[in-house]
Amino acid sequence: MIRLVNLSKRYRAGKGSKTVLDNVSADFPPGRNLGILGRNGAGKSTLLRLIGGAEKPTSGKILREGRVSWPIGFSGGFHGSLTGRENLRFICRIYQADIRRVTRFVDEFAELGAYMEMPVNTYSSGMRAKLAFGLSMAIDFEYYLIDEITAVGDASFKRKSEEEFARRKDRSTLLVVSHNVGTIKNHCDVAAVLENGCLTMFDDVDSAVKYYEYFMAESRRAV
């Protein structure tokens, strides 16, 4: 179970502040893959970073039961001066994972080749995302946090990503954030919409999509 309790997140913006999450409370039970829809800039990635522990909330708290991945697609946890392989070994020690098994999986899956022996600060953003994704999939988590990762890589890598997501559904829970309705429909059982700091939960994906599309249409008319 992941539980958000009166969760708020604000950033300084000039002389004022911007509220990304405003007193949000929600439960994400295991076994139901959740999609969170929101326009660009709505705070979807911020919410995942909070759940994964990469950022701290301004107020409120997050309760976690079970192992939660870092946000797939977010590679801010890598040490730039270490090589990809050195980062891999460091993460394996943190999560007490089998280094040999993880290394075999990442070498085959991420397709980084000789770059695994190079510092991560020499990587492109796509290469860093591939490494983060490969490591996430190589380590067993109860919850996988997924941030638009299917947009990374060529057609072959995207296909492998889709196949890996499908396998993970059988034994783990996916939390997917996206502005793309098709992504949420493909991977999720239930959904929510994040807008103006509020997270509106729905019991099915279709209802969330209708709400999201209506909200987006109204926003465009207001411009």
C-alpha positions as a printed Julia matrix, in Angstrom:
223×3 Matrix{Float64}:
   0.0     0.0     0.0
   1.08    3.54   -0.76
  -0.88    6.22    1.1
  -0.75    9.98    0.62
  -1.84   11.89    3.72
  -2.58   15.63    3.37
   0.32   15.89    0.93
   1.35   19.33   -0.29
   4.28   20.5    -2.38
   5.16   24.12   -3.11
   8.09   25.71   -4.9
   9.38   29.23   -4.71
   8.5    31.2    -7.83
   9.83   34.73   -7.9
   8.48   36.57   -4.87
   5.72   34.05   -4.36
   5.26   30.29   -4.63
   3.74   27.72   -6.94
   1.54   24.99   -5.5
   1.98   21.68   -7.31
   0.09   19.49   -4.82
  -2.5    20.94   -2.48
  -3.44   18.81    0.54
  -3.79   15.58   -1.45
  -4.91   12.37    0.26
  -5.21    9.07   -1.64
  -4.59    5.32   -1.33
  -2.82    3.27   -4.0
  -3.52   -0.37   -3.09
  -1.41   -3.22   -4.5
  -2.68   -5.21   -7.44
  -4.42   -2.34   -9.26
  -2.25   -0.6   -11.83
  -2.88    3.12  -11.5
  -2.53    5.75  -14.21
  -2.31    9.46  -13.44
  -3.27   11.76  -16.31
  -2.23   15.4   -16.41
  -1.1    18.04  -18.85
   2.55   18.99  -19.09
   3.5    20.98  -16.01
   0.65   19.67  -13.87
   3.06   18.06  -11.38
   2.96   14.39  -12.38
   6.73   13.89  -12.27
   6.93   15.79   -8.99
   4.37   13.44   -7.47
   6.39   10.39   -8.56
   9.6    11.86   -7.14
   7.82   12.43   -3.82
   6.49    8.86   -3.75
   9.92    7.5    -4.66
  11.61    9.6    -1.96
  13.73   11.74   -4.31
  12.02   14.88   -2.99
  10.43   15.81    0.32
   6.91   17.23    0.65
   6.28   20.73    1.93
   3.75   19.23    4.32
   1.9    15.96    4.86
   3.39   12.51    4.54
   3.67    9.41    2.39
   3.25    5.94    3.9
   4.8     3.04    1.99
   4.45   -0.7     2.5
   6.64   -2.81    0.25
   9.56   -1.87   -1.97
   9.02    1.11   -4.28
  11.23    1.79   -7.29
  12.72    5.16   -8.12
  10.79    6.92  -10.91
  11.61    5.21  -14.18
  12.59    7.99  -16.54
  14.18    9.99  -13.7
  17.94    9.51  -13.48
  18.79   12.19  -10.94
  19.94    9.55   -8.46
  23.01    8.59  -10.5
  26.46    9.83   -9.51
  27.71   11.6   -12.63
  31.41   10.94  -12.11
  30.88    7.18  -11.7
  30.52    4.88  -14.69
  27.25    3.21  -15.52
  28.57   -0.07  -14.12
  29.81    1.57  -10.92
  26.38    3.14  -10.43
  24.84   -0.29  -11.05
  26.98   -1.91   -8.35
  26.26    0.88   -5.9
  22.49    0.55   -6.4
  22.69   -3.24   -6.07
  24.36   -2.84   -2.68
  21.65   -0.41   -1.52
  18.85   -2.79   -2.5
  20.78   -5.97   -1.63
  20.34   -7.26   -5.18
  22.41   -9.93   -6.93
  25.05   -7.92   -8.84
  25.73  -10.67  -11.4
  22.07  -11.13  -12.27
  21.41   -7.38  -12.44
  24.52   -6.82  -14.58
  23.47   -9.48  -17.09
  19.98   -8.03  -17.37
  21.1    -4.39  -17.74
  23.84   -5.2   -20.26
  21.35   -6.99  -22.49
  18.37   -4.73  -21.95
  19.75   -1.17  -21.85
  21.93   -1.66  -24.95
  24.56    0.82  -23.73
  27.56   -1.3   -24.73
  30.91    0.35  -24.0
  29.17    3.33  -22.39
  28.63    1.19  -19.29
  32.34    1.78  -18.6
  32.06    5.55  -19.06
  30.98    8.22  -16.53
  27.24    8.83  -16.49
  27.8    12.56  -16.97
  28.9    11.74  -20.53
  25.51   10.13  -21.29
  22.69   11.72  -23.24
  19.37   12.08  -21.41
  18.05    9.07  -23.35
  20.99    6.89  -22.33
  20.55    7.85  -18.68
  16.86    6.97  -18.94
  17.71    3.58  -20.49
  20.11    2.83  -17.64
  17.53    3.87  -15.05
  14.87    1.74  -16.72
  17.1    -1.3   -17.07
  18.13   -1.12  -13.42
  14.53   -0.7   -12.28
  13.41   -3.74  -14.23
  16.38   -5.81  -13.02
  15.48   -5.33   -9.34
  12.25   -6.73   -7.93
   9.91   -4.08   -6.54
   6.33   -4.27   -5.33
   5.62   -0.89   -6.95
   7.14    0.47  -10.16
   6.94    4.23  -10.71
   6.82    4.95  -14.45
   7.21    8.43  -15.95
   6.64    8.43  -19.73
   9.46    5.9   -20.22
   7.92    4.43  -23.37
   8.96    7.62  -25.19
  12.66    6.74  -24.74
  14.74    4.85  -27.28
  14.24    3.39  -30.71
  11.47    1.06  -31.84
  13.28   -2.04  -30.55
  13.77   -0.57  -27.09
  10.17    0.65  -26.93
   8.96   -2.85  -27.82
  11.11   -4.42  -25.11
   9.81   -1.86  -22.63
   6.2    -2.71  -23.45
   6.9    -6.43  -23.08
   8.63   -5.88  -19.73
   5.73   -3.8   -18.45
   3.34   -6.63  -19.35
   5.44   -9.15  -17.39
   5.63   -6.86  -14.36
   1.82   -6.6   -14.17
   1.63  -10.25  -13.13
   3.59   -9.75   -9.91
   3.92   -6.02   -9.21
   1.85   -2.84   -9.27
   2.5    -0.07  -11.81
   2.04    3.64  -11.09
   2.14    5.35  -14.48
   2.01    9.11  -15.05
   1.4    10.47  -18.53
  -0.36   13.12  -20.57
  -1.02   10.39  -23.17
  -4.41    8.72  -22.9
  -3.27    5.68  -24.92
  -0.42    4.95  -22.49
  -2.82    4.94  -19.52
  -5.37    2.76  -21.33
  -2.69    0.23  -22.3
  -1.17   -0.27  -18.86
  -3.66    0.68  -16.15
  -6.76   -0.7   -14.42
  -7.8     2.52  -12.64
  -6.84    6.14  -13.13
  -6.72    9.62  -11.66
  -6.39   13.16  -13.0
  -3.93   15.67  -11.56
  -4.74   19.32  -12.18
  -4.4    22.58  -10.24
  -2.84   20.75   -7.3
  -5.78   18.34   -6.92
  -5.75   14.59   -7.56
  -9.17   13.27   -8.6
  -9.46    9.49   -8.36
 -11.71    7.31  -10.54
 -12.68    3.64  -10.28
 -12.03    2.98  -13.96
  -9.83    4.35  -16.71
 -12.62    5.42  -19.07
 -14.17    7.76  -16.51
 -10.8     9.37  -15.83
 -10.16    9.8   -19.56
 -13.55   11.47  -20.11
 -12.9    13.87  -17.23
  -9.38   14.63  -18.48
 -10.47   15.22  -22.06
 -13.36   17.44  -20.93
 -11.02   19.44  -18.71
  -8.46   19.85  -21.49
 -11.16   20.96  -23.94
 -12.45   23.56  -21.47
  -8.9    24.8   -20.9
  -8.34   25.26  -24.63
 -11.63   27.18  -25.0
 -10.63   29.48  -22.15
  -7.41   30.53  -23.92
